Amino acid sequence: MSSSSLSRRQLLQAVGAVGVASTVSQVLDVTGATAATAAAAAVAPVRADIGVSAYPFDLGQVRLTSGRWLENQNRTLTYLRFIDADRMLHTFRINAGLSSTAQPVGGWEGPGVELRGHSMGHLLSALAQAYAATGDSAFKTKGDYLVGVLAACQRAAPNRGYRAGYLSAFPESFLDRVESGQQVWAPWYTLHKILAGLLDQYRLAGNAEALTVVTNMADWVDWRTGRLSYAQMQAVLNTEFGGMNATMADLYQQTGDARWLVAAQRFDHAVVFDPLAANQDRLNGLHANTQIPKWIGAAREFKATGTTRYRDIATNAWNLTIGAHTYVIGGDSQAEHFRAPGAIAAYLTNDTCENCNTYNMLKLTRELFTLYPDRADLFDYYERALLNQMIGQQNPSDAHGHVTYFTPLNPGARRGVSSNNGGYSTDYNSFWCCQGTGLETQTKLMDSVYFHNGTTLTVNLFAPSVLTWSQRGITVTQVTSFPVGDTATLRVTGSVGGSWSMRIRIPSWTGGATVSVNGAQQSVDTTPGAYATLTRSWTSGDTVTVRLPMRVVMKAANDNPDIAAITYGPVVLAGNYGNTALSAPPALSNGSVTRTGGALTFTATAGGSTVNLIPFYDAHGVNYNVYWNTGGGGVPAGWVRISNVTTGLALDSGGNVAAGSALKQWNWDGSTNLQWQLVDLGNGYHRIVNRTSGMVADSWGNTANGASCLQGPWNGGDNQQWRLNSLGNGRYQIVNRGTGTALDGGGNTTAGSATILWTPNANTNNQYTLGVV
């Protein structure tokens, strides 16, 4: 989430977000009876989704029974019970002209913050999910109260001069500002959250008043957007609008009213959709979480219309993001933005992997799986991102389950500290976007463990749980210590008679997987990265045992084969450095990773010392390291010549001391114009200082391929900071922090030719050697 008026860092500092440590909540006793009550309240959509061949179970049909997922869920449920509804409603009442004596909340929900109201939508969704999953009436009671007051605010809105149907915590004039091109912080984004929350209250918790309110809002949306020309609407879409296309398409599916589909399609953002429809990666520089909800919307619009272009947009977006923009933990983005395709090692910073992005990528993955149920890679990603980033987003020492905004991946990173842009969320003084999506994530952890189609059951995730397949009178009980252990059992009871199939995901990370029934190994295909299908005539009590052997695998960064993460099965392992600070990826001794016990504890040798390795999701309260230097090289100290691999020419200042003058390349002659010092700035970055002039290499912020690399006096900016990515064999890619482009010789062997900047790639024009002089 970005602000057009304040930088993210400024805003987080302004709201004074600090972490809170407390005890872990008690595990809740959730009975099938209460979940069944909640399930009876849910409302099915009028229209069936098009193109679907795998179906999720209702939240109340899958119950977590033990383990970290359940612990995370229960901490969030404790917070949902705790949070004061009237405090959250304060700005809505004030905006509608109604009285409020509640104490205002702070952070992004403060009365003077333009984004105020977005957390209400997340809260409505989380409460609806919590009720659907547990059947606990406390969540429905609080949700019903919120909806009732919001309905009163909507009825009162015309008295404030707002058009009928308008509902928000900010004035309708914010939309005028968007339409006139004035600066304002994403009002459509907030409205999307409110619409989605109300719709969830109706379809998951059965609140009929919520349908009335959301339908009135949709009527206002249709009016507001229907007034605009296509060009005007496309200009509006340049301001972040969340997943308006998704929620309006969902409302169409839920009600069958075609007006909502027309309104949904007005939010199709051509400048984003057109390249994706052509399978073109133009994501570099885009604000990441502005885009991903649009892709979810494309998937929902396909399911509403059958128009294959929408499906292609969503599918291509997923493939491009996972293939070229995703870190090993499953997250994407740096400083909230996509970087050049493949740029990973070049951006190991304290503001990687905004958690909202991954929340939305999981939603997109789930949408695509229902279309492509044979693509095991979809849930290979889902498992990796959920386990490592989203389970690890929550502070396990906090009874209210507070979360981080980013998941930092710089060497020596630490979750939840002030340098990590605001620390952990708080009860009432943060309310970032990632806090809101965190509430939703941790109340629907069970929603993708199992899927079905007809009589076929698909097991996608391995977690202690009970599936109540009420449509067939079947119960499936999964017992596992996964990922600590490599085995899961699935006991099938109830009306199981007859022949039917169980599909079990065999992850790409395993080898030698086996599937047994009642102790007898079955002759089924267990190829990694596919589904094993077990078709048989079942008897109540049959127990399926799945064994998925794990091994240590190094996962190299896309842009640097010598920078790699350690994985064990789906688990990313982090080095536990306690309070020790790191300034660069430690040099890992290859082959030194050793498991030390029954738990997921390992040791390795890095930098000549033993380091303990722990699951990344457990890396809280310590400095940790995820990406390691596996190439054995290092940046030389002192003065060096920087020579291009293709041209053989050396980086040359030309002796020019004018700020903004261009760097050249020249035949090595030993002059000080060709000598440079690489000054370590920490976090893997260096400034490149010329010996003659004292000037530093500077991208000048020019992101264009072919732009000249310039020089200027040191000012500390990102455009003057460079990451030297070791490519092995003494070669480096020298990538600018500000632009993401790399030094490049352009293939020009003429002495005096320009040194340019280019997107990092495998060409030797992009590669340099460092020679001590």
Buried (B, 14 or more C-beta within 10 A) or exposed (E): BBBEEBEBEEBBBBBEBBBBEEEBBEEEEBEBEBBBBBBEBBBEBEEEBBBBBBEBBBBBBBBBBBBBBBBBBBBBBBBBBEBBBBBBBBBBBBBBBBEBEBEBBBBBBBBEBBBBBBBBBBBBBBBBBBBBBBBBEBBBEBBBBBBBBBBBBBBBBBEBEBEEBBBBBBBBEBBEBBBEEEEBBBBBBBBBBBBBBBBBBBBBBBBEBBBBBBBBBBBBBBBBBEEBEEEEBBBBBEBBBBBBBBBBBBBBBBBEBEBBBBBBBBBBBEEBBBBBBEEEBBBBEBBBBBBBBBBBBBBBBBBBBEBEBBBBBBBBBBBBBBEBBBBBBBBBBBBBBBBBBBBBBBBBBBBBBBBBBBBBBBBBBBBBBBBBBEBBBBBBBBBBBBBBBBBBBBBBBBBBBBBBBBBBBBBBBBBBBEEBBBBBBBBBBBBBBBBBBBBBBBBBBBBBBBBBBEEBBBBBBBBBBBBBBBEBEBBBBBBBBBBBBBBBBBBBBBEBEEEBBBBBBBBBBBEEBBBBBEEEEBEBEBEBBBBBBBEBEBEEEBBBBBBBEBEBEBBBBBBBBBBBBBBBBBBBBBBBBEEEEBEBBBBBBBEEBEBEEEEBBBBBBBBEEEBBBBBBBBBBBBBBBBBBBBBEBEBEEEBBBBBBBBBEBBBBBBEBBEEEBBBBBBEBEEBBBBBBBBBEBBBBBBBBBBBBBEBBBBBBEBBEEEBBBBBBEEEEBBBBBBBBBBBEEBBBBBBBBBBBBBBBBBEBBEBEBBBBBBBBBEEBBBBBBBBEB
